[in-house]
Amino acid sequence: MMLLENYDRNHPPRIYVHIPFCRRKCAYCSFYSIPSGLAGERVRAGYFKRLASESALIREYFNGDFPSIYIGGGTPNLPENIGYVSEILQILGNSAEISMESNVSFVTEDMLNMLRGRITRLSVGVQSFSRRDRIRIGRYDDTDLLYGVLLPARKCGVVSALNLDFITNFDKRERFVPLFSKFAEHCGNSGFELPEHISLYSLQIEQGTAYSRLVGEGLRAVPDDAAQARQLKREWEYLAGMGYEHYEVSAFARTGNYCRHNLGYWTGDGFLGIGSHASSRCYFSDGTGLEIKCGISAAEYAASNVFSGYETGHLGRTDIAVELVLAGLRTKFGVSVSRLGELCDPDRLERLISFCRKSDGLVVSDGSIRIRDDMMLFCEYYIRRVSDFLE
């Protein structure tokens, strides 16, 4: 219980549950995941048993509902996972937003019916409507399920909010816009609403992944920064024209349907993560906090006692201020000046605000520091500049 005692029981945090089991490891994936068959049934059963036990203790400890619950992976909606996931969600109870990541190949009517009333938001990893692109990154999904199962399920109310994840910048050819346009046309002709949320990421070449090895061997080409920026600009403009609000560098929402859980991360809310390789943030009234990580494998997690394997590290005021900048400046809302004022000495904050007001890409208004909409393509540059003032 030592993990929970760091938190104020009268202020329940956002909850993240990590389910690492997937069918196969995607070539680009750098998150902790393990093929379900490789893990074995004994490890899987022990893993979910411990998750259920920790979930029950968390539910018992906190007074009130959690602001949001997010089930991530891995592939939480594998057929062999769904019964366990449903049990965990039942234990954790109600929340204003309950999201679950899903692989489109395993979105079935049985799955949706089992989760009816348990989730409010389904996040589906499409990655690309191009079969060629999906194969290039080790995905062999059947995106036709979007038409045959998922969209009809939304129409009858099984899924109330839908996010689709896409990857772009596979190469210099822009395919997202024409392919999404065909999808949108199909939705319109069939009487389906467009997804409430779109996540659009540039393909990241992470060291240690299978895709990075292919790039290193010259078997995959990577577009240069200028080509990537041109693609993103066209895609962002297209989504804006389709009625999507660009509220974070990779996130787009219709009619204010933000992902509350992720928005909590980006604006500095505390959160509690459980499961192998899950992380947490706990913040205290003096401006300091704790970073908590579970660094053990799925097999070790399954075989260990509840709340063992979680390690804590101190977060000073500067650490937290930098984290706020790294996440908050990626959003249209920016970073709260008053929140930074609680973490920084007055002279440093004054110099930072002066710098931001003189910058061509930053804006100080309505109590926040943010990046200009037309400069968001260069957000990493401005984030580094602001972070330098705080470190």
Secondary structure, DSSP 8 states (H G I E B T S, - for coil): -TTGGGS-TTS--EEEEEE-EESS--TT--S--EEHHHH-HHHHHHHHHHHHHHHHHHHHHSSS-BS-EEEEES-TTSHHHHHHHHHHHHHH--BS-EEEEEEGGG--HHHHHHTTTT-SEEEEEEE-S-HHHHHHTT----TTHIIIIIHHHHHTTS-S-EEEEEEE-SSSS--HHHHHHHHHHHHHHHT----SEEEEEE----TTSHHHHHHHTTSS----HHHHHHHHHHHHHHHHHTT-EEEETTEEESTT---HHHHHHHTT--EEEESTT-EEEEE-TTS-EEEEEE-S-HHHHHHS-TTTTEEEEEE-HHHHHHHHHHHHTTBTT-EEHHHHHHHS-HHHHHHHHHHHHH-SSEEEETTEEEE-GGGGGGHHHHHHHHHHHH-
